[in-house]
Amino acid sequence: MKQFNWQGVIARVARLAWVLFFISLPVTSFPLFPSDVGGRTLVRPLAIYPLVILLILLVLPRLIKRPLPKTYLPLLAFTLVALVSTVFAFTSDLDAFRGVSPVSRAVRNLITLGLGLSFYFTTTMLHESWEDLRFSLRWLYVGMGLALFWGSMQIPLVFYNSALYYKVLNFFQSLISIRKLFSTRVSGLTYEPKWFAEQICFLLLPWLIGAVLTGKSSFNWRWRRITIEWLLLLWAVGVLVFTFSRTGLVILLALASIGYILYRYYFHKKPHHARKSLQRRLLEAGVILLVVLAGVFIVGSQNTYFSRLWRYFTEATEQRERTYLEYIAVEQRFVYWETALRMFIAYPWLGVGLGNYAFYFDQMLPNQPWNLQKEIVRQITPGEGRDRLITAKNLYARLIAETGLIGAAAFTTFLMAIIGCALFLWFSTSPEQKFWGISAFLALFVFCFVIFAFDSFALPNMWIVFGLITSAAHLPDPAGESESVGESSFATVKSETL
């Protein structure tokens, strides 16, 4: 009797989990998720389910054969500091806030940190070859392609607010997200449009722009200079505009500028006598910028939230008693950040403990008229149904407030290690490593923007991007490796396709 091939079954299951892991990344508020650990949570990544399978079947067994990259040293140090800071926080007499106790809050935040570390750990240890990286990137594109498709389906709602169409779309949205669709903005598969915009900018655009600049593609199909990445890039930019995310559109303009500079001065070099004058190039850049801004203005005028950026100086004359930043709903962010700074000053070394920003918020508010703002008053006023706690809405503000100088320094060291990986890839002479280096540089450039808009460790975007960069930097020189698309490190299932 033929012996059952358990190894082949495990390899196929792991391969399927690998595919599902990257396809499911855009879903970040999945309804069927354990959400009652220390209060309801908004970040519920669907990818956690294939992540568990990958950890058990593929990633943990590889620890026996492969050492961890040195980028883990500062990350493990940060984790230790966060744990110590959280334990020390229990020496303070903190009361429950909005029905959430400090113990349950600490447990949930330690779980979310562990979840983020698991995303990074899995993405880093998953790849044993350059084809493995290309395989992951292709399925990441597929997952984001599904998100772009669903976002495209929502665009008609921006122009035609059809009750029937909204009801149909919202039914399907309820299967993948805990929040209803917006009738005036595109939110994709995420909780809100801002999340979708940051997802496109951080998780997708750097690799697409890097592929366009370097001419590298993760797919076999190509028509002249047009690749799948080119088409995805145009599609992503078109959908991104309709999120009406101010952060997302600022990042888009910044990426367009950086991409143009890289193309002109790095990838489009010509002999000196054929180079255009600096004035001509500046004129080109100015025209492109004006065209993009005009498009943003025309489309943005359809949305009252986004058009606040310029309506303050035109239609909002009766609102002039408020400052411009308050009118566009930005000034309260400075309140959150200043409050975090005051916590850091009061607890400089280890901070107030992971997740405890909310418990100190009302007593650490600055002694200025900030508390006259409606949002701030709402955050510190108890009310029925308000069980979500305030956060710093800025990763570094959260780090200095909750883990202090030591924790922030450890995390910064981790970021410096990631930058080192990106520089190693950037200066490589290998076309494969060059593509990953350019993409890594663009991803880190985007990170400098999104760091001011998120503070959750559970969102996979940051960990996936950093994991891909770390993986690429620790693979051997691809010169001797086959460049063919379609092979995989799963030797037992090389001939299998999904």
C-alpha positions, 0 to 999 in steps of 0.5 A: 500500500502506498504510504501517504505523503504527509510532507506533500500535504503540509507543503501544499497547505503552507503554500495555500496559506502563503497565498491567502496571507498576502491576498488577505492583507487589505482586509484590516477590520474583519468582523469575525475576529476576537475583539473583546480583549480589553474593549473593542478594537478597530484593527482586525486583520484577516491575514492573522488566520493564514498567518497562524498556519504559516507560523506553525507549518513553515516559519517556525521549523525554518528557525532550526535551519536559519538564524534570525537577521540582526535587525531583530536585536533592537526589535527584541530590545524594544519588546522587552522595554515595552513589557517592562514599562507595562509591568511598572505601570501597574504600580500606579493607581489607575482607574478604569476608563470607559469600562476598560481596565488598565489590566485588560488594556495592557493585555490587549496592547501586548497582544497587538504588539505580538501580532505585529511582530508575528507579521514581521517575523513571518514575512522575514523568514518566509523567503528562501530565494528571490523567486519566493520574494517575487511570488509574495509580491505577485500575490500582494498585487493580487490582493491589492488588485481585489481591493482596488476593484472593490474601491472602483465599485464604490466610486459611482457612489461619490457621484450618484448617491443611489440608495439601492446601489449603496444598499447592495454594496454595503451588504457585501462590505458588512461581510469584510468590515465592521464599518458601513461604506461611506457614500462620499468617499472610497474606503476599499476593504478597510475601516475608513478611507484614510486607512485605504489611502495609506494602504495604497501608498505604503503597501503598494505604490513603492513596489509599483513605482520601483518596478516602473523605474527599474523596468523590473516586473514580477510577471511574464506579461509585457507589451513593449514597455507596458507591464502589469505594474504600469497598469496597477500603478495607473489604477491605484492612483485613480482609486486613491484620488477618490479616497479624498484622504489628505494624507494620501494625496500629499503622499501621492504628490510627494511620490510623484515628485521623487519618482520624477527626480529619480527618473530624470537624474538617475534612470534616464541619464543621457550624454551631457550634450543631450541633457535638457537645461535645468530650467526646462526640467523645472518647467516640466516638473511644474507643469506636471505638478499643476496638472495633478493639483488641478485634477485634485481640485476638480475631483476634491470639489465633489467632497465637502470634507476634502474641499475644506482645504481651500473653502476656509478662504472662500465660503467659510467667512463665518468660520473665521473665529476658528483657526485654519488648522482647527477648521480642517480638523488638524489642530486637535492632532497637535493636542494629542501630540503635545499631551504625549510630550507631557507624558514623556516629560513626566515619565521620561525613561519608560513612559506610562506603559503600553496602551496607557495613553488613554488613562493619562490623557485628561490629566495631561492635557495642556493648560491652554484653550485646547479643551474648548475643541469639540473633539477633545471635549468628547474624548474626555466626557463619558457617554453611552456607547463610547468604549473606544479609547483615545490614542496619540494618532502618531507612532512616535508620539505613542512611543515616547509617551508609553515606552519613554526614551529607552523604548523610542531609542530601541525602536529607532535603532530598529528603523536604522537597521531597516534603513541599512538594509535599504541602502545595501540593496540600493547600492547593489549592482544586481538589477534584482537587488536594485529594484528592491533597494529603490522600492525600499527607499520609496517605502521608507519615504512614505513611512516618514509621512504615515508615521504621523497618521497611525499608531497601531502595532496591529496594522500589518502595513509597516511590518510587511514592508519592513519584512520584505526589505529585511528579506531582500537584504538577507538573501544571497547575491541573485547573480547565480539564481534563475530569473525565471518566474514561476519557480518556488522554494517548495521543492515538493510542489514545484510543479503545482500551481494555484 
